[in-house]
Every structure is written in structure tokens, then in C-alpha cells.
Amino acid sequence: MRDALIATLSTLPEQARRSLTWDQGSEMARHHELAPYFTDGIFFARPGSPWERGTNENTNGLIRQYLPKRTNLSLHTADDLRVIEHRLNNRPRKTLCWQTPAQAFAAALAL
């Protein structure tokens, strides 16, 4: 997980890497190695407090429309997953005043 995150984070501009809020999973055991990528730090939600990661929980629900829980991801190619990523990033969201996440991200980078 750490290696995949570092590979992805390395491609993002600094203004897109301000903070990260994670749950209490063991996959972040080496979070101190990711800390240099975030200007404001890494935060951990309290156990049983999904509202502390609201956008993440909402996005998980949207992903479940394509990949139900316990889906074996090895049955899907990277291209399959990119199609889902594209659909979700180009789907208007009420919380973004009906912009898509891609539009909101581009606007935030332009600031």
C-alpha cells in the first residue's frame, strides 16, 4: 500500500497533497514514511467515526455500484478500474455544486 501511494502521490502537485485522513487500518502502519508528501500532515479518524471521513465514505458507496463488497479485484484489469475511475471523476456531485470531481480538482489547482 505504501509503495502504491508513494507512486501516485509523486505525480500530484503539492496543492493536491495537503493532508490525508485515514481510518485505523494496519495498511497505514508505515504512515510516517508518507508524511513528507503532505504539507498539513496525516490524520487518523477515530474508530467507529465514519463521519470524520465523509467524502471517503460517500465515494466508497459510489464505488460499490461498480464493485460490490468482497469483489475479487484480480478479476479486473487496470483498464477496467480506470473506466470506473473515469466515470466517478466525471459524475456531477451535489456537494460540489453539481460540478464533477475532475472539474473541481482542476479549478482548485488553478487557484
C-alpha positions in Angstrom: 0.0 0.0 0.0 2.8 2.4 0.9 4.6 1.9 -2.4 1.4 2.4 -4.4 0.6 5.6 -2.5 4.1 7.0 -3.0 4.0 6.3 -6.7 0.6 8.1 -7.0 1.5 10.9 -4.7 4.7 11.6 -6.6 2.6 12.5 -9.6 0.3 15.0 -7.8 1.1 18.7 -7.4 1.8 19.9 -3.9 -1.5 21.8 -3.6 -3.3 18.4 -4.1 -1.3 16.9 -1.2 -2.2 19.0 1.8 -3.5 16.3 4.1 -4.7 12.7 4.3 -7.3 11.4 6.7 -7.3 7.6 7.1 -9.0 5.1 9.3 -7.3 2.9 11.8 -6.3 0.1 9.4 -3.0 -1.7 9.5 -2.2 -0.6 5.9 -1.1 2.7 7.3 1.4 1.2 9.8 4.2 3.0 8.0 2.4 6.3 7.7 5.5 8.2 8.9 7.1 7.3 5.5 4.2 9.1 3.7 4.2 12.2 5.9 6.7 14.2 3.9 4.2 14.2 1.0 1.6 16.1 2.9 2.1 19.7 3.9 -0.5 19.7 6.7 0.0 16.1 7.8 -1.7 12.7 8.1 -4.7 12.4 10.4 -6.5 9.3 11.7 -10.2 9.1 12.1 -11.4 7.7 15.5 -12.7 4.2 15.3 -16.4 4.0 14.6 -16.5 7.6 13.4 -17.0 7.4 9.6 -18.3 11.0 9.5 -14.7 12.1 10.0 -14.1 10.8 6.5 -17.3 11.8 4.9 -16.1 12.2 1.3 -14.3 8.8 1.5 -17.4 7.1 2.8 -19.6 8.6 0.1 -17.1 7.6 -2.6 -17.0 4.1 -1.2 -20.7 3.9 -1.7 -20.4 5.1 -5.3 -17.6 2.5 -6.0 -19.9 -0.2 -4.6 -22.2 0.5 -7.6 -19.5 -1.0 -9.8 -17.6 -3.3 -7.4 -19.8 -4.8 -4.6 -18.1 -5.7 -1.3 -15.9 -8.8 -1.5 -15.3 -8.3 -5.2 -12.1 -10.1 -6.3 -10.2 -7.2 -7.8 -7.8 -9.5 -9.5 -10.6 -10.4 -11.9 -10.5 -6.8 -13.2 -7.8 -5.3 -15.4 -6.2 -1.9 -14.7 -8.1 -0.6 -17.7 -11.4 -1.8 -16.1 -10.6 0.1 -12.9 -9.6 3.2 -14.9 -13.0 3.2 -16.6 -14.7 3.2 -13.2 -12.3 5.9 -12.0 -13.2 8.0 -15.1 -16.9 7.5 -14.6 -16.7 8.5 -10.9 -14.5 11.5 -11.5 -16.8 12.8 -14.3 -20.0 12.3 -12.4 -21.6 15.6 -11.1 -21.9 15.8 -7.3 -24.3 17.8 -5.3 -21.7 18.6 -2.7 -19.6 20.2 -5.4 -22.5 22.4 -6.6 -23.1 19.9 -9.4 -19.5 20.1 -10.7 -17.7 16.9 -11.4 -14.7 16.0 -9.1 -12.5 16.4 -12.2 -13.8 20.0 -12.7 -13.5 20.8 -9.0 -9.9 19.5 -8.9 -8.9 21.4 -12.0 -10.4 24.6 -10.5 -8.6 24.1 -7.2 -5.3 23.6 -9.0 -5.8 26.8 -10.9 -6.0 28.9 -7.7 
